[in-house]
Amino acid sequence: MSDNHSARGKLTRLADALLEDIIAMPAEDIVAETDKKDIERARAIFGVAKQELSKRILIEAQTDYEAWKAARSKEVTSLDPAAAKVLFEKLRAGDTEFNHKIMLAARNGEDPSDADVAGLADDYSDLQRLDKEDEQK
């Protein structure tokens, strides 16, 4: 895909450069070389070509995005609240200073809420996923 992507990028840059040259060229120079009918027809052709290329690039980008989103949704694991609570308690039991640390995170002397626990569990899942990605590299 990178060869195809590279070739497509080169064609896009070429089309853009041609369009810029044509648009930047003074009308007198263009008229001296061609008649107005040819100029309008060429501009229309370049406009259609650029529009078609843009549509193709957009469709490819949308397809790539959907594939990325589908792959990412398979990687993300969400814990149910009960499992999150169990994981939270396990992490807390393994760290004797955990309660002190969480107090520093503005708990105001209250136990963490279910949303706090779920957030910590999600963060933990993300860290595990990132560790696995690092190991694969």
Beta strands, then each sheet from edge to edge (+ up, - down):
end
